[in-house]
Structure formats: structure tokens, C-alpha cells
């Protein structure tokens, strides 16, 4: 059973909303306390490695206008242009609203950290348009055939090893050998991910530590820091976020965050003969 067949019945991603906490019995940075087409191009820009020190409370509005648009295909070219210009946009997904930017623009990634008031020790996930794009950014050849297609698109973040062949710059999440990857079951964000020609950095549209957003009014205080806010209405699936599963070890899985689709995810993993990693 594909996870997206149950999405409307789920209580809810956004990968990695709020802060990632290094818990005593499970140090994975992908756990938080309280988420292309054939013409895809590799990241080729030289990225700045120094993170700005000012956080959300000290932001100016020089890169944001907060213009609200409907999350429809007609506005996708505008969103793609903003991403290519290094801007941050707010978008609906199949779980929560999120902030998105070009994952290969460290300036834009820095901006997301500033807007959220988030520590740079907390990694960001990426979003791609199609399951077939994942291999460009992470190691997938150890996974059973058909596993990713069964999990995605859907409310799941898969954590995979980046490997030496990843086209992601090492300046994204420096010090981390793994990357969380999403393919949301949401048309608008997938269209702009394909159109951008790269992966999107994606995280929840809220200040770190605050409630996640299921409608654009939930983060109205942050609109001004986005180039555009794309309105997909009230998202029906609650605030649980995506289920985060570590698939870095061959033949094994580890649920890092239950999220909105744990039962469905575990059923698919075990159907593909993966076994749960022993708790440490």
C-alpha cells in the first residue's frame, strides 16, 4: 500500500521543524524535539561558508516582500525565478507549510536559518521533484528495488548517506554525512522543484520551537522575509510532520521521528524485508 493513498486519513512534514536535539539515547541530528527532471543540473556555484550571525530578531526586509499568491501552476514560473535569484519562498506541502530555497545557494540557506532563528547545527532536508532524482544527491543503490517508489511521494523523509557522488555542495549541512530527502505528495512544490533545476532546501515555516503551520496565517509574522508566500489553503493533516526514517544502513531501518505515517512506513519497510535497527 502506497503511503499517499492514506494521506487524507492521516492526523500529518515538514522536515525538521523546530530545533534538532541530540537526544541522550539517540544522537541523530535528524530527530527534533517538540521535513528532477532529466535536465537537472549539479550545483556549480561557489558557496560562502561563513554564516551570518544575526538571527530572526535582527532581520531587515531587503530580500523579502511577502507577496501572497495562490499555490497553482500558473505561479510556478514566478516561484522558480525567485529561487534562482537566491530568495526564500513559503510553500504548502502534503503535511505542513515550509520555507524553501535553492539548496545550492548558501546565501539563501543562511537566510532560512536567520528567518527561523535556528541554530546552524540543525541540518536542513532537501526536496526534489521526483523519486528518480534522489540518486543525484544521496546513495540509494543499497536499497531494495521499489522501496523508494513505495514510500514516495508521501509524508516521509528518508535519511540517506550523501556519498562522494552527491551533487550537493558540502557547504550544505557541513559535518553531516547524511541528508534527509523529501518528495512531497503535493503538486505545486514538485513543479517548482523540477523547474528550478536543482534540489530545494526545505524546512517548516515557523520560528524554531514554535508550532508548525497548517495555514499561511500561522506564520503571518514571517511573511515579510519571503519573496512570495504561496497559499494552498488550510492543510488537513494536522501538525505531526513527516515520518523520518534512517535508511543509511543496508537491510535495516530506524524511525527517527514517528510523524504522521509511521505505521504505513513501517509496513512498507518490512514488506521489502528491512528490519528495525536495535536501539542503542
C-alpha positions as CSV (number, residue, x, y, z in Angstrom):
1,X,0.0,0.0,0.0
2,X,1.4,3.3,-1.0
3,X,1.5,5.9,1.7
4,X,-0.1,8.6,-0.3
5,X,-3.3,6.5,-0.6
6,X,-3.8,7.2,3.1
7,X,-2.7,10.8,3.4
8,X,-6.2,12.2,3.7
9,X,-6.9,9.9,6.6
10,X,-3.7,10.8,8.4
11,X,-3.8,13.1,11.5
12,X,0.3,14.9,9.2
13,X,6.5,17.3,7.3
14,X,7.9,19.5,7.1
15,X,11.1,18.0,7.7
16,X,12.9,19.1,10.7
17,X,10.7,21.8,12.1
18,X,11.9,23.4,15.3
19,X,15.4,22.6,16.6
20,X,17.2,19.3,16.1
21,X,18.1,17.9,19.5
22,X,20.9,15.5,20.2
23,X,19.0,13.1,22.5
24,X,20.9,11.1,25.1
25,X,19.9,7.7,23.7
26,X,19.7,8.6,20.0
27,X,22.2,11.2,18.9
28,X,20.8,11.5,15.3
29,X,20.7,15.2,14.3
30,X,17.6,14.4,12.2
31,X,15.5,14.0,15.3
32,X,13.7,17.1,16.5
33,X,12.1,17.6,19.9
34,X,8.6,19.4,20.5
35,X,10.6,17.6,6.5
36,X,14.1,16.3,-11.0
37,X,13.7,16.0,-14.2
38,X,16.4,14.7,-16.6
39,X,17.7,18.2,-17.2
40,X,18.7,18.6,-13.5
41,X,22.0,20.3,-13.2
42,X,24.6,19.8,-10.5
43,X,25.4,22.6,-8.0
44,X,28.2,24.6,-9.6
45,X,28.2,27.9,-7.7
46,X,30.9,28.7,-5.2
47,X,29.2,28.9,-1.9
48,X,30.1,31.1,1.0
49,X,31.0,29.2,4.1
50,X,30.7,31.9,6.7
51,X,27.2,32.0,8.3
52,X,25.8,35.4,9.2
53,X,25.4,36.0,13.0
54,X,22.2,37.9,13.0
55,X,19.1,35.9,13.7
56,X,15.4,36.5,13.1
57,X,15.0,39.3,15.6
58,X,17.5,41.4,13.7
59,X,16.5,40.8,10.1
60,X,15.8,43.6,7.6
61,X,13.5,43.1,4.7
62,X,15.9,43.7,1.8
63,X,15.2,40.2,0.2
64,X,11.5,39.8,1.1
65,X,8.2,41.3,0.0
66,X,5.8,38.8,1.5
67,X,3.5,38.8,-1.6
68,X,0.8,36.2,-1.2
69,X,0.0,34.1,-4.3
70,X,-2.2,31.1,-4.9
71,X,-0.2,27.8,-5.0
72,X,-1.2,27.0,-8.6
73,X,0.8,26.0,-11.6
74,X,0.3,29.5,-13.1
75,X,2.5,30.9,-10.5
76,X,5.2,28.2,-10.6
77,X,7.5,30.2,-13.1
78,X,7.5,33.1,-10.7
79,X,8.5,30.9,-7.8
80,X,11.2,29.3,-9.8
81,X,12.6,32.7,-10.8
82,X,12.7,33.7,-7.1
83,X,14.5,30.5,-6.2
84,X,17.1,31.1,-8.9
85,X,17.6,34.6,-7.6
86,X,18.5,33.2,-4.2
87,X,15.2,34.1,-2.5
88,X,13.2,32.3,0.2
89,X,9.6,31.4,-0.5
90,X,6.9,29.8,1.6
91,X,5.0,26.8,0.1
92,X,2.5,24.2,1.1
93,X,3.5,20.6,1.2
94,X,1.5,17.4,1.9
95,X,2.0,17.9,5.6
96,X,2.8,21.5,6.7
97,X,3.8,24.9,5.2
98,X,7.5,25.3,4.7
99,X,10.3,27.7,3.8
100,X,12.1,26.7,0.6
101,X,15.2,27.9,-1.2
102,X,17.8,26.7,-3.7
103,X,19.8,24.2,-1.7
104,X,22.9,25.2,-3.7
105,X,22.8,28.8,-2.6
106,X,24.3,29.1,0.8
107,X,23.2,32.7,1.0
108,X,19.6,31.6,0.6
109,X,20.2,28.7,3.1
110,X,21.6,31.2,5.6
111,X,18.5,33.3,5.1
112,X,16.3,30.4,6.2
113,X,18.3,29.9,9.4
114,X,18.0,33.7,10.1
115,X,14.3,33.8,9.5
116,X,13.6,30.8,11.8
117,X,16.2,31.8,14.4
118,X,17.6,28.3,14.0
119,X,21.0,27.0,15.0
120,X,23.3,26.0,12.2
121,X,24.0,22.7,14.0
122,X,20.5,21.6,12.9
123,X,20.6,20.2,9.4
124,X,18.1,21.0,6.6
125,X,16.4,18.5,4.4
126,X,16.2,18.7,0.7
127,X,13.2,18.3,-1.6
128,X,13.3,17.0,-5.2
129,X,10.6,16.8,-7.8
130,X,10.7,13.0,-8.4
131,X,11.9,9.8,-6.8
132,X,14.2,9.3,-9.8
133,X,16.1,12.4,-8.8
134,X,17.2,11.2,-5.4
135,X,20.2,9.2,-6.6
136,X,21.8,12.5,-7.7
137,X,22.0,13.7,-4.1
138,X,22.3,10.5,-2.0
139,X,23.3,6.9,-2.0
140,X,20.4,4.6,-3.0
141,X,22.0,1.6,-4.6
142,X,21.8,-0.4,-1.3
143,X,18.0,-0.1,-1.1
144,X,15.6,-2.9,-2.2
145,X,14.1,-2.3,-5.7
146,X,10.9,-0.4,-5.5
147,X,11.2,0.7,-1.9
148,X,11.6,4.5,-2.5
149,X,8.7,4.3,-5.1
150,X,6.5,2.7,-2.4
151,X,7.4,5.4,0.2
152,X,7.4,8.4,-2.0
153,X,5.8,10.7,-3.0
154,X,4.3,11.0,0.5
155,X,4.7,12.3,4.1
156,X,8.1,10.6,4.7
157,X,11.6,12.0,5.0
158,X,14.2,9.4,4.1
159,X,17.7,9.9,5.6
160,X,20.4,8.6,3.3
161,X,24.2,8.8,3.0
162,X,25.3,11.6,0.8
163,X,28.3,9.7,-0.6
164,X,31.1,11.1,-2.8
165,X,28.9,11.3,-6.0
166,X,26.3,13.7,-4.5
167,X,26.0,16.9,-6.5
168,X,25.2,18.8,-3.2
169,X,27.9,21.2,-2.1
170,X,29.5,20.2,1.2
171,X,28.7,23.6,2.5
172,X,25.1,22.5,2.9
173,X,24.9,20.9,6.4
174,X,28.7,20.8,6.9
175,X,29.9,18.0,9.0
176,X,27.0,15.7,8.2
177,X,27.4,12.6,6.1
178,X,23.7,12.0,5.7
179,X,20.9,14.0,4.1
180,X,17.2,14.0,4.6
181,X,15.2,13.8,1.4
182,X,11.6,14.6,0.7
183,X,9.3,14.1,-2.3
184,X,6.1,15.5,-1.0
185,X,2.8,14.3,-2.4
186,X,2.0,17.9,-3.3
187,X,1.9,19.1,-6.9
188,X,3.0,22.8,-6.5
189,X,6.3,22.2,-4.7
190,X,7.2,19.3,-7.0
191,X,6.6,21.5,-10.1
192,X,8.8,24.2,-8.8
193,X,11.5,21.7,-7.7
194,X,11.6,20.3,-11.2
195,X,11.6,23.8,-12.8
196,X,14.4,25.1,-10.5
197,X,16.9,22.5,-11.9
198,X,18.2,21.7,-8.5
199,X,17.2,20.4,-5.1
200,X,15.4,22.7,-2.7
201,X,16.3,23.2,0.9
202,X,13.1,22.7,2.9
203,X,12.1,23.3,6.5
204,X,8.9,24.2,8.4
205,X,7.5,27.8,8.1
206,X,7.8,28.9,11.7
207,X,10.2,30.2,14.3
208,X,12.2,27.4,15.8
209,X,10.5,26.0,18.8
210,X,7.1,27.3,17.9
211,X,4.1,25.4,16.5
212,X,4.2,24.3,12.9
213,X,2.0,26.0,10.3
214,X,-1.1,24.4,8.6
215,X,-2.2,27.7,7.0
216,X,-0.4,30.8,5.9
217,X,-1.9,32.9,8.8
218,X,0.0,30.7,11.2
219,X,3.3,32.4,10.2
220,X,2.0,35.8,9.1
221,X,4.7,37.5,11.2
222,X,7.3,36.0,8.9
223,X,5.8,36.8,5.5
224,X,7.9,39.9,5.1
225,X,11.1,37.8,5.0
226,X,9.9,35.8,2.0
227,X,9.8,36.8,-1.6
228,X,6.4,35.1,-2.0
229,X,4.0,33.2,0.2
230,X,2.1,30.6,-1.7
231,X,-1.3,29.8,-0.3
232,X,-2.6,26.3,-0.6
233,X,-5.4,26.8,1.9
234,X,-5.7,25.0,5.3
235,X,-3.8,21.7,5.2
236,X,-6.0,19.0,6.6
237,X,-3.5,16.6,8.0
238,X,-2.6,18.1,11.4
239,X,0.8,19.2,12.7
240,X,2.7,15.9,13.2
241,X,5.0,16.4,10.3
242,X,6.6,13.8,8.1
243,X,7.8,10.4,9.3
244,X,11.6,10.5,9.4
245,X,13.3,7.1,8.7
246,X,17.1,6.4,8.6
247,X,17.9,4.2,5.6
248,X,21.7,4.6,5.7
249,X,22.4,1.0,6.8
250,X,21.8,-1.8,4.3
251,X,18.8,-4.1,5.1
252,X,17.9,-2.0,8.2
253,X,15.8,1.0,9.1
254,X,15.4,3.2,12.1
255,X,12.4,5.5,12.7
256,X,13.9,8.8,13.9
257,X,10.5,10.6,14.2
258,X,7.1,8.9,14.1
259,X,5.4,11.8,12.3
260,X,2.1,11.2,10.5
261,X,2.8,8.0,8.7
262,X,4.8,5.7,11.0
263,X,2.5,2.6,10.7
264,X,2.3,2.8,6.9
265,X,6.0,3.5,6.6
266,X,7.0,0.5,8.8
267,X,4.6,-1.8,6.9
268,X,6.3,-0.8,3.6
269,X,9.8,-1.2,5.0
270,X,9.1,-4.6,6.4
271,X,7.4,-5.7,3.2
272,X,10.7,-5.0,1.5
273,X,12.5,-7.2,4.1
274,X,14.1,-4.4,6.1
275,X,14.5,-5.0,9.8
276,X,14.5,-2.4,12.5
277,X,17.9,-1.4,13.9
278,X,18.4,-2.3,17.5
279,X,18.0,0.6,19.9
280,X,21.3,1.9,21.3
